[in-house]
Amino acid sequence: MREGGGREKSIAEVFELERLAQIAAAHQHHRCLQIVAGFTGHTH
């Protein structure tokens, strides 16, 4: 963290972090679906 006042992150950094978080969440969701499909025998 920066000290001395001012914003800690620019708007672009915040949007980039949000985008990366969404990608990570989608990847995790897909991985969970793959695991469930493996248990039920519905692999692709």
C-alpha positions in Angstrom: 0.0 0.0 0.0 1.1 3.5 -0.8 1.4 6.0 2.0 1.0 9.7 1.8 -2.6 10.1 0.7 -4.2 9.8 -2.7 -6.0 6.8 -4.2 -4.4 3.5 -3.6 -5.4 2.2 -7.1 -6.4 3.8 -10.3 -9.8 3.2 -11.8 -8.1 1.1 -14.6 -6.4 -1.1 -11.9 -9.7 -1.6 -10.1 -11.4 -2.7 -13.4 -8.5 -5.0 -14.3 -8.6 -6.6 -10.9 -12.4 -7.1 -11.2 -12.0 -8.6 -14.7 -9.3 -11.0 -13.4 -11.5 -12.0 -10.5 -14.4 -12.8 -12.9 -12.1 -14.9 -15.0 -10.8 -16.7 -12.0 -14.4 -17.3 -10.7 -15.5 -18.6 -14.1 -12.5 -20.9 -14.3 -13.2 -22.3 -10.8 -16.9 -22.8 -11.7 -15.9 -24.7 -14.8 -13.4 -26.9 -12.9 -16.1 -27.7 -10.3 -18.5 -28.7 -13.1 -15.7 -31.0 -14.6 -15.3 -32.7 -11.2 -19.0 -33.2 -10.8 -19.3 -34.5 -14.4 -16.4 -36.9 -13.7 -18.2 -38.4 -10.7 -21.4 -38.8 -12.7 -19.7 -40.2 -15.8 -20.7 -37.3 -18.0 -17.2 -36.2 -19.3 -16.8 -34.5 -22.6 
